[in-house]
């Protein structure tokens, strides 16, 4: 049913001779996911079948799968098996991973809805080129601005200003209308519509002050404190596909990071 995989040996030069066998299995599974052999939300063969495919012991397979789950490539579903990570199928887990914002009131869940305020295609600025590793200044960047509204105290309140820079070559066919059609999870939209799985991010947080336009939209005086989060998002092939700035007013919320 499944094609048997012959792991590269020392002579191939692909894996160093000191590479543990479970690391070789991990690399081969990742390669299959990258090539689309196993797609997001696909169930993998069970451990016995994988051991036959890779011609290794079940213990080696078990260790490789455990690390791939920890690294976000795979998800274990109790009683069902091991699946390639899907943001839609595992929304709560990935939301907690990438959106570490909690309501100050432990009895409330932090819920927001989003409105887009701007969508344009631009040439990358020197700063965007630097932060996204872009060398071709003619590359097209999709620049999107959004506002997040909290739903606390029975009234809508702007709590976050969201600015996105997307490399268009990774999002072919993306338009304002298509972007407006996405709901709930932005990363699930990337995965479903463009087969882009955001695997990890590099985040930098700093204290900031709202500018005059932001303060007016939020209905607060100037100066007003906020937290700005600069995020560089990488896909499963380690391409930096998204640069994002989230400026959050923390009157009713906080960042919570578990280690």
PyMOL commands that set and color helices and strands:
alter all, ss='L'
color gray80, all
select helices_A, chain A and resi 10-12+21-34+47-54+58-70+91-98+126-132+168-170+176-180+186-194+212-218
alter helices_A, ss='H'
color red, helices_A
select strands_A, chain A and resi 74-77+81-84+101-103+112-123+140-150+157-167+198-209+225-235+240-248+253-255
alter strands_A, ss='S'
color yellow, strands_A
deselect
rebuild
show_as cartoon
